[in-house]
Amino acid sequence: MLFLLALVGFLSLGLSASINSNRRDVDNSDTAAVDQQTQQENAVVNFPPARQTNQHTHDPTILHVGDTFYLYNVGEHIFIHTAPSMAGPWKHVGSVLDGNSVINKGDRAAPWAPTVIAVDGIYYCYYSVSRAGCRDSAVGVATSNSPGPGNWHDHGVVVQTGTGNGSDIAPYTDSNAIDPATLVTPDGDAYLTFGSYWKGIYQVPLAKDLISPLSTTEPDARHLAYEPNKGGSPNRKATSVCGDPTGPHPIEGAFMSWHDGFYYLWFSHGKCCNLDKNNLPPAGEEYSIRVGRSKSPRGPFIDKAGKDLVEGGGTVIYGSNGETYAPGGQGVIRVGETDVLYYHYQNKTVGVSFSDAFLGFNPLKYVNGWPVAQP
């Protein structure tokens, strides 16, 4: 598991790509925002329904070890569930951490958005500590020789933003150190991808121990994805640490996978979580799952229309459909010979609050090198 590792809306996506291509010389941020929303609205009716589970989850990450699937997600000390298949039934078996995170930031009792990888018999759980709406955050890591509970050692900070050692060095000066995802290449090179809102998603190389950056003074960071259009007005009390004075830039939850010569950078775009069923975001502004690809794990990542993700690109692979609403917090796992996209989503018949989110998944097939969600 070295890699933690549409034709959905194909006609409408292709049309949007053609339109975007013809407009490039006259494009501006308002036109780009309209094109992006139109693309999702046209494609939404063609997304297959989620393969549903009865498992509530948020920001899931899944490993397949032997005959058992392990689900790690937001919960006290990072919940661990096990199941015989992706569909479940899932059973809560414990937590990653024995107590609060050793990092003295944010919600130490319920770290966010874990990502777990296995390398040479060691399991690495990267997690986030933060406070909603602020970027005084950190990515931490815990390790174990088993994927289950009971034997994890919390090593603390890998990178941090807002305050603390190293936070005054770019890109930590204008990013948010949450939503970690780690990729190890066949050559043994390791990269930590992170970021939420503010200036978007960044990547830094990790040291061979996988628990520290390759350099604390010269991080060799790459800017991989960004939403240049603001998704609303800034909070009048916004600062550079709590709230973005330029307005919210809704991009987060990056994950990287590999398939047939390409690295794929997945991310969540739009508004999620704690939604009000009586005041939902305009269609197309809720969470959706998007992707770009590159021949290099360091990018640049380009979408199907040829647009760089740093310039606001991102092909919509999965979005709201039927009862499935605002899917995101995604990952990709290889099951047999098939890549499977998994994510959390809201079931409109149940509710749209944070705690209402369910685990869903869909197999992927690749058409001309682009992933397409399957029923």
Secondary structure, 3 states (H helix, E strand, C coil): CCCCCCCCCHHHHHHHHHHHHHHHHHCCHHHHHHHHHHHHHHHHHHCCCCEEEEEECCCCEEEEECCEEEEEECCCCCEEEEECCCCCCCEEEEECCCCCCCCCCCCCCCCEEEEEEEECCEEEEEEEECCCCECCEEEEEEEECCCCCCCCEEEEEEEEECCCCCCCCCCCCCCCCCCCEEEECCCCCEEEEECECCCCEEEEEECCCCCCECCCCCCCCEEEECCCCCCCCCCCCCCCCECCCCCCCCEEEEEEEEECCEEEEEEEECECCCCCCCCCCCCCCECEEEEEEECCCCCCCECCCCCEHHHCCCEEEECCECCEEEEEEEEEEEECCEEEEEEEEEECCCCCCHHHCEEEEEEEEEECCEEEECC
